[in-house]
């Protein structure tokens, strides 16, 4: 038989198998057509028949002794192809023959870039589909209840959990599935998968797994999953489920368990080096990654940021429409033009916290009640630093009520107040410099090596949401920092055309470019919580050009100095960084400048900080 004829015959046989034409299949086999030949379109005859669910055709093929029953075609074995399409009767025929390996997974092929495509075994596929009958069939026929081995993406239990198939999960557990089983690629347990999933049906599974002895402190170590490097308590915090957080901690989860860093090697190395310089070789590994509390604070900031942008857009739409609500609605539906370098606003956040903020704040509160360390550092940032950078005054109040240190600072680094004014100043300066260069990205040469490094990596929008805590808390150690605030996928696509996850990221990043948040937090820290006003904090406020914040800081510093002057024989701690006089405050040097020079350069403060020193209570 010539090659062309052979190929045509193979295609004819595979097509007949796919179509379920048993008479034609038997006729072609009788003519000597190779039953193992692989057609480019349909695959091998057995896989083609199994994929289409033709049990009679599959049985006829399996009677041929020359058939290779487990030969993969287009990644699938006959059984994985059959199960993936839910063909119970055909699956019965395949396993009844005794010739098909019920544990053989799909082929883990490599893509063009060399990365392997993960593979699942038949039972995992059936569990993922939620097909109880197929699951029972495969288990009864000897399928390993904990999965098909090293090549698999997930194990049956985690696959069923992720999809919310509670009945299948219970069937697997009753069949002896290991509640702490971990697949090679996903690296997560069923408990982590249940906490990660946003399917409401998985909430009950968390309690089921905990009752059956699930490890509440397991942290995902794989390369596949919704939230890489998370444990169950991290995932519960990320889904803003305070009740789940409390249940996990009650079952033994550590509220201070660090997530596993899943950044690129370059970012990991930079973070590790920064931590070593600050804390030393022995302590640094314990201060590299986010705690659940850091993640919860970041989520609050994210939710508040999205709400503020939507409120601002609604106001702008109403103003453009002349106050007509119907026109405002139409205006809000129009395509928004995304500014490359939006100017920082000076207004406060007068909006009512939205549902997302309330849920996130409840998680923060729950974690604190469960023993989360409010002074834990991620490189050089505590949750208080993060809340200050994000302008989250509600979170600041909650942290302070639980005993957080308003003056916490890593060795040689900033306090929350200093970090807030510095961040605000960098946003203002970057926006101003960029506007001066016709919107072209400008490299800002910082005087310090620990400014927020918010450079976007080559990641999807959804991934960036999961790393918001890392972006705000730890990426601060680059000699030259490009403050490129456009952290979304900048492909010119208007927000309305993005996916839901990308739209959420765009809204959050749009608001985080606004200096009003950290300036608001700075005023709050100084006025309500008596945070020490240092020269560095004042320089930041002056560089940002914000009169209100500058005045608030000067008033707070003046009040503290006056209070100390009234106390005779006061003993000052060696670590006290507060100025002894107002002259010392405004004439000091931070970031290679003084508050006086910073105010002059900002050009938007209509009076000198030194004038304020002479007449502290005067209204400018």
C-alpha positions in Angstrom: 0.0 0.0 0.0 1.5 3.3 -1.1 2.0 6.2 1.4 -0.7 8.3 -0.1 -3.1 5.3 -0.1 -2.1 4.5 3.4 -2.8 8.0 4.6 -6.1 8.1 2.9 -7.0 4.7 4.5 -6.0 5.9 7.9 -8.1 9.0 7.5 -11.0 7.0 6.4 -10.8 4.6 9.3 -10.4 7.4 11.9 -13.3 9.3 10.3 -15.5 6.2 10.4 -14.6 5.7 14.1 -15.4 9.3 14.9 -18.7 9.0 13.2 -19.6 5.7 14.8 -20.0 3.8 11.5 -19.3 0.3 12.8 -19.9 -1.5 9.5 -17.4 0.7 7.7 -14.9 0.4 10.5 -15.0 -3.4 10.3 -14.8 -3.3 6.6 -11.7 -1.1 6.6 -10.0 -3.3 9.3 -10.7 -6.4 7.2 -8.9 -4.6 4.3 -5.8 -4.4 6.5 -5.9 -0.7 7.4 -3.6 0.0 10.4 -5.7 0.3 13.5 -2.9 2.3 15.2 -2.4 4.8 12.4 -2.8 8.4 13.6 -4.8 10.8 11.4 -3.9 14.5 11.6 -7.5 15.5 12.2 -9.2 12.7 14.1 -6.2 11.1 15.8 -5.9 7.3 16.2 -9.0 5.2 15.6 -9.5 4.3 19.2 -9.1 7.9 20.5 -11.5 9.1 17.8 -14.1 6.6 18.8 -13.7 7.2 22.5 -13.8 11.0 22.1 -17.1 10.7 20.3 -18.4 8.1 22.8 -19.0 5.2 20.3 -18.8 2.2 22.6 -19.5 -0.4 19.9 -16.7 0.9 17.7 -14.3 1.1 20.7 -15.1 -2.5 21.6 -14.5 -3.7 18.0 -11.1 -2.0 18.0 -10.2 -3.4 21.3 -10.7 -7.0 20.0 -7.8 -6.5 17.6 -4.7 -7.9 19.2 -2.4 -5.5 17.3 -4.2 -2.5 18.8 -2.1 -0.3 21.1 -4.8 0.7 23.6 -2.9 3.3 25.5 -1.3 5.1 22.6 -1.8 8.8 23.1 -3.2 10.9 20.3 -3.5 14.7 20.4 -2.4 14.5 24.0 -5.2 12.1 25.0 -5.4 8.4 25.7 -8.6 6.8 24.7 -9.8 6.9 28.3 -8.9 10.5 29.0 -10.6 11.5 25.7 -13.7 9.5 26.6 -13.9 10.8 30.2 -13.3 14.4 29.2 -16.4 14.3 27.1 -18.5 12.5 29.7 -19.2 9.2 27.8 -20.0 6.8 30.5 -21.0 3.8 28.4 -17.9 4.1 26.3 -15.8 4.4 29.4 -17.3 1.2 30.7 -16.4 -0.6 27.5 -12.8 0.7 27.7 -12.2 -0.4 31.3 -14.1 -3.7 30.8 -11.7 -4.7 28.1 -8.9 -4.8 30.7 -6.5 -3.3 28.2 -6.7 0.4 29.1 -4.6 1.8 31.9 -7.1 3.7 34.2 -4.3 5.8 35.7 -2.4 6.9 32.6 -2.5 10.7 32.3 -2.6 12.9 29.2 0.7 13.6 27.5 2.6 16.5 29.1 3.7 18.1 25.9 5.9 21.2 25.6 4.9 24.4 24.0 7.0 26.5 21.6 8.8 28.2 24.4 9.7 24.9 26.0 7.2 25.0 28.9 5.4 21.7 29.5 1.6 21.6 29.3 0.4 19.9 32.5 -1.6 16.7 32.2 -4.5 15.0 34.1 -5.3 11.4 34.6 -8.8 10.0 33.9 -10.0 10.2 37.5 -8.9 13.8 37.9 -10.7 14.7 34.7 -13.9 13.0 35.9 -13.6 14.8 39.2 -13.1 18.1 37.6 -16.3 17.6 35.5 -18.2 16.6 38.6 -19.3 13.3 37.0 -20.1 11.1 39.9 -20.8 8.0 37.8 -17.5 8.2 36.0 -15.7 8.8 39.3 -17.3 5.7 40.8 -16.6 3.6 37.7 -12.9 4.5 37.7 -12.4 4.1 41.4 -14.1 0.7 41.2 -11.8 -0.3 38.3 -8.6 0.5 40.2 -8.0 4.2 39.6 -5.7 5.7 42.2 -7.9 7.9 44.3 -5.0 10.3 44.9 -4.2 10.8 41.3 -2.2 9.5 38.4 1.3 10.4 39.5 4.1 13.0 38.9 2.9 14.3 35.6 -0.5 15.5 36.7 -1.6 19.1 37.2 -4.0 18.4 40.1 -5.2 15.4 42.0 -8.8 14.3 41.9 -9.7 15.8 45.3 -8.3 19.3 44.5 -9.8 19.2 41.0 -13.3 18.5 42.4 -12.9 21.0 45.1 -11.9 23.8 42.8 -14.9 23.2 40.6 -17.3 23.1 43.7 -18.4 19.5 43.2 -19.2 18.7 46.8 -20.7 15.3 46.1 -17.7 14.1 44.2 -15.4 15.4 47.0 -17.3 13.4 49.5 -17.2 10.3 47.3 -13.4 10.6 47.0 -12.9 11.2 50.7 -15.0 8.1 51.4 -13.0 6.2 49.0 -9.8 7.0 50.9 -8.5 10.1 49.3 -5.7 11.8 51.2 -7.1 15.2 52.5 -3.5 16.5 52.4 -2.6 15.1 49.0 -0.6 17.4 46.7 -0.1 17.2 43.0 3.3 18.0 41.5 2.3 21.0 39.3 -0.3 22.7 41.4 1.4 22.1 44.7 -1.8 22.8 46.7 -4.0 20.8 49.0 -7.7 20.5 48.7 -8.0 22.9 51.7 -6.0 25.6 49.8 -8.1 25.0 46.7 -11.3 25.4 48.7 -10.1 28.6 50.2 -9.0 29.9 46.8 -12.2 29.1 45.0 -14.9 31.8 44.7 -17.5 29.1 44.1 -19.9 29.5 47.1 -20.2 25.7 47.3 -16.6 25.3 48.4 -17.2 27.2 51.7 -18.7 24.1 53.3 -15.7 22.0 52.1 -13.3 24.1 54.2 -15.1 22.8 57.3 -15.2 19.3 55.9 -11.4 19.2 55.3 -10.6 20.7 58.6 -12.7 18.0 60.4 -10.8 15.4 58.5 -7.4 16.6 59.5 -6.3 19.0 56.7 -3.1 20.9 57.3 -4.3 24.4 57.9 -0.7 25.8 57.4 0.1 24.3 54.0 1.4 26.9 51.5 1.1 26.2 47.8 4.4 25.6 46.1 3.3 24.9 42.5 3.1 26.7 39.3 -0.6 26.3 38.6 -3.5 27.8 40.6 -5.5 31.0 41.2 -3.2 32.4 43.8 0.3 31.0 43.7 2.3 30.8 46.9 -0.8 31.1 49.1 -1.9 29.0 52.1 -5.5 28.6 53.0 -5.6 31.6 55.4 -4.0 33.8 52.7 -6.6 32.7 50.2 -9.4 33.3 52.7 -8.1 36.8 53.3 -7.9 37.4 49.6 -11.5 36.4 49.1 -12.4 38.7 52.0 -14.0 35.9 54.0 -13.5 36.8 57.7 -15.6 33.8 58.9 -13.3 31.5 57.0 -10.2 33.2 58.4 -11.5 32.7 61.9 -12.4 29.0 61.3 -8.9 28.3 59.9 -7.1 30.0 62.8 -9.3 28.1 65.2 -8.2 24.9 63.5 -4.6 25.7 63.9 -3.7 28.0 61.0 -0.9 30.5 61.9 -2.3 34.1 61.2 1.3 35.2 60.7 2.2 32.4 58.2 4.1 34.0 55.3 3.1 33.4 51.7 5.6 31.9 49.3 7.2 34.5 47.0 6.4 33.6 43.4 8.0 36.6 41.7 10.6 36.3 39.0 14.1 35.4 40.0 15.3 39.0 39.4 12.6 40.4 41.8 13.2 37.7 44.4 16.9 38.4 44.3 16.4 42.1 44.7 14.0 41.6 47.6 16.3 39.1 49.3 19.3 41.4 49.0 17.4 44.3 50.4 16.2 42.3 53.4 19.7 41.0 54.1 21.0 44.6 54.1 18.3 45.6 56.6 18.0 42.7 58.9 21.1 40.5 58.4 21.5 37.1 56.8 19.8 35.1 59.6 16.7 37.3 60.1 16.1 38.3 56.4 14.4 35.1 55.3 11.6 35.6 57.9 10.8 39.1 56.6 10.6 38.5 52.8 7.1 37.5 52.1 3.6 38.8 52.8 1.6 37.8 55.9 -2.2 37.5 55.6 -2.5 40.9 57.3 -0.4 42.6 54.6 -2.6 41.0 52.0 -5.8 42.1 53.7 -4.6 45.7 54.0 -3.7 45.7 50.3 -7.1 44.4 49.5 -8.8 47.2 51.4 -6.6 49.7 49.5 -7.5 48.1 46.3 -11.3 48.2 47.0 -11.2 51.8 48.2 -9.2 52.8 45.2 -11.7 51.3 42.8 -14.6 52.9 44.6 -12.9 56.4 44.5 -12.3 56.2 40.8 -15.9 55.2 40.0 -17.2 58.0 42.2 -14.9 60.5 40.5 -15.9 59.3 37.1 -19.6 59.6 38.0 -19.1 63.2 39.3 -17.2 64.2 36.1 -19.9 62.6 33.9 -22.6 64.5 35.8 -20.8 67.8 35.5 -20.3 67.3 31.8 -24.0 66.6 31.4 -25.0 69.7 33.3 -26.5 67.7 36.2 -28.9 65.6 34.2 -28.8 62.1 35.7 -29.8 60.4 32.5 -27.1 62.2 30.6 -24.6 61.4 33.3 -25.3 57.7 33.0 -24.7 58.0 29.2 -21.5 59.8 29.9 -20.3 57.2 32.2 -20.9 54.6 29.6 -18.8 56.4 27.0 -15.3 55.3 26.4 -12.9 56.9 28.9 -9.6 58.3 27.9 -6.9 57.0 30.1 -4.5 59.8 31.0 -0.9 58.7 30.8 0.1 60.9 33.7 -2.9 62.1 35.6 -2.4 65.1 37.9 -2.6 64.3 41.6 -5.7 65.6 43.3 -5.7 67.4 46.6 -9.1 66.4 47.8 -10.0 64.1 50.6 -11.9 60.8 50.5 -15.4 61.8 51.5 -17.1 58.8 50.0 -18.9 56.1 52.0 -16.9 52.9 52.2 -18.2 50.3 49.7 -19.1 46.7 50.3 -15.6 45.6 49.3 -13.9 47.9 51.8 -16.2 46.8 54.6 -15.4 43.1 53.9 -11.7 43.8 53.7 -11.7 45.8 56.9 -13.6 43.0 58.6 -10.8 40.6 57.5 -8.2 43.0 58.9 -10.1 43.1 62.2 -10.5 39.4 62.4 -6.8 38.7 61.7 -5.8 41.2 64.4 -8.3 39.5 66.9 -6.8 36.1 65.9 -3.2 37.2 66.8 -1.8 38.7 63.6 1.3 40.7 64.2 0.5 44.3 63.3 4.2 45.2 63.4 5.4 42.4 61.1 7.8 43.6 58.4 7.9 42.6 54.8 11.4 43.9 54.0 10.9 47.4 55.3 7.1 47.8 55.5 4.6 46.9 58.2 0.8 46.9 57.6 0.8 50.4 58.9 3.2 51.5 56.2 0.9 49.9 53.6 -2.2 51.6 55.0 -0.4 54.9 55.0 0.8 54.6 51.4 -2.8 53.7 50.3 -4.5 56.4 52.4 -6.5 53.8 54.3 -7.2 55.8 57.5 -9.8 53.3 58.7 -7.2 50.6 58.6 -4.7 52.9 60.4 -7.2 53.5 63.2 -7.9 49.7 63.5 -4.2 48.9 63.6 -3.6 51.6 66.2 -6.5 50.4 68.3 -4.7 47.0 68.5 -1.4 48.5 69.6 0.5 49.0 66.3 3.6 51.1 66.4 3.0 54.4 64.7 6.8 55.0 64.5 7.8 51.5 63.3 10.7 51.6 60.9 13.3 49.2 59.6 16.9 50.1 60.3 17.7 53.3 58.4 14.3 53.3 56.8 11.1 55.4 57.0 8.3 55.5 59.5 4.7 55.3 58.1 4.4 59.1 58.2 7.6 59.6 56.4 6.8 56.9 53.8 3.4 58.5 53.1 4.7 62.0 52.4 7.6 60.6 50.5 5.3 58.5 48.3 3.0 61.4 47.7 5.9 63.7 46.8 7.2 61.1 44.3 3.8 60.8 42.6 3.5 64.6 42.3 7.1 65.1 41.0 6.8 62.2 38.6 3.5 63.5 37.2 4.9 67.0 36.9 8.1 65.9 35.2 6.2 63.7 32.9 3.8 66.4 31.9 6.7 68.7 31.2 8.0 66.1 28.7 4.8 65.8 26.7 3.7 62.7 28.5 6.8 60.6 27.7 7.9 58.3 30.4 10.6 60.0 32.4 13.3 58.3 34.5 13.2 59.9 37.9 16.7 59.8 39.5 15.9 59.4 43.2 18.2 60.6 46.0 17.4 57.5 48.0 17.6 53.8 47.3 14.4 52.8 49.0 11.6 54.5 47.1 8.6 52.4 46.0 9.6 50.4 43.0 6.3 50.1 41.2 7.6 49.1 37.9 5.3 46.8 36.0 6.5 43.4 35.1 5.4 41.2 32.2 2.3 39.9 34.0 -1.4 39.8 33.4 -3.7 42.2 35.0 -5.2 39.5 37.2 -1.8 38.6 38.5 -1.1 42.2 39.5 -4.1 42.3 41.8 -2.7 39.2 43.7 0.7 41.1 44.0 -0.7 44.4 45.1 0.6 43.8 48.6 4.1 43.0 47.4 4.1 46.1 45.2 3.1 48.5 48.0 5.1 46.8 50.8 8.4 45.6 49.6 9.6 46.8 46.2 11.6 49.7 47.4 15.3 49.1 46.9 16.5 50.2 43.5 19.1 52.9 42.9 17.2 54.4 40.0 13.5 54.0 40.3 11.2 54.5 37.3 8.0 55.6 38.9 5.9 54.3 36.0 2.5 54.1 37.5 0.8 52.5 34.6 0.6 49.0 36.0 -2.1 47.7 33.7 -1.6 46.0 30.4 -0.9 49.1 28.3 -2.2 48.0 24.9 -4.2 51.1 24.3 -7.4 49.3 25.1 -10.0 51.5 26.8 -11.1 50.2 30.3 -14.6 49.4 29.0 -13.1 46.8 26.6 -11.0 45.0 29.2 -11.8 41.9 31.2 -13.4 42.2 34.6 -10.1 41.5 36.3 -8.1 43.9 34.2 -10.8 46.6 34.6 -10.5 46.2 38.4 -6.7 46.5 38.2 -7.0 49.6 36.0 -9.3 51.3 38.4 -7.1 50.5 41.4 -4.0 51.7 39.7 -5.7 54.8 38.5 -6.5 55.7 42.1 -3.2 54.7 43.5 -1.6 57.3 41.2 -3.4 59.9 43.3 -1.2 61.6 45.9 -4.3 62.6 47.9 -4.4 59.2 49.7 -1.0 59.2 51.3 -1.3 62.9 52.1 -4.6 62.2 53.8 -3.0 59.4 55.8 -0.1 61.7 56.8 -2.4 64.3 58.2 -4.3 61.6 60.0 -1.2 60.1 61.5 0.1 63.4 62.7 -3.1 64.9 64.1 -4.9 61.9 65.5 -2.2 59.5 66.4 0.6 62.0 67.3 3.1 60.5 64.9 6.5 62.0 65.2 7.0 64.7 62.6 10.5 64.6 61.3 12.4 66.7 58.7 12.0 63.8 56.3 8.2 63.8 56.7 8.0 67.6 56.3 10.2 67.5 53.2 7.8 65.0 51.6 4.8 67.2 52.3 6.6 70.3 50.9 7.8 68.5 47.8 4.2 67.4 47.2 3.2 71.0 47.4 0.4 70.4 49.8 -0.3 73.3 52.1 -2.8 71.5 54.3 -0.5 68.6 55.0 2.5 70.8 55.6 0.5 73.0 58.0 -0.9 69.9 59.8 2.6 68.5 60.3 4.0 71.8 61.5 1.2 72.2 64.0 1.6 68.7 65.3 5.4 69.2 65.7 4.9 72.5 67.4 2.4 71.0 69.9 4.8 68.2 70.7 7.7 70.6 71.2 5.6 72.8 73.4 4.5 69.8 75.5 8.1 68.8 76.0 9.1 72.3 77.0 6.6 72.1 79.8 8.2 68.9 81.2 11.2 69.7 83.2 14.0 67.1 83.3 12.6 65.0 80.5 14.7 62.0 79.6 14.9 61.6 75.8 15.5 58.1 74.4 18.5 57.7 72.1 16.3 56.4 69.3 14.0 59.5 69.5 14.0 61.1 66.0 11.7 64.0 66.8 13.1 67.5 66.5 13.9 69.4 69.7 13.0 72.8 68.2 11.0 74.1 65.2 14.2 75.5 63.8 15.7 72.1 63.9 12.7 70.7 62.1 12.5 73.2 59.2 16.3 73.7 58.7 17.1 70.0 58.8 18.2 68.1 55.7 16.4 65.0 54.2 16.7 63.7 50.7 19.5 66.2 50.2 17.1 69.2 50.7 15.4 71.1 53.5 11.7 71.8 53.9 12.3 75.4 52.9 14.0 74.4 49.6 11.4 71.7 48.9 8.5 74.2 49.4 10.2 76.7 47.1 10.7 74.1 44.4 7.1 72.9 44.7 5.8 76.4 43.8 2.4 75.6 45.0 2.8 76.5 48.7 1.9 80.1 49.0 3.9 80.7 52.2 7.2 79.5 53.7 7.3 76.8 56.3 9.5 79.1 58.2 6.7 81.7 58.3 4.6 79.0 59.8 7.3 78.5 62.4 7.2 82.1 63.5 3.5 82.3 63.7 2.4 78.7 64.2 -1.2 79.4 64.8 -1.7 81.9 62.0 -3.9 80.9 59.1 -2.0 81.1 55.8 
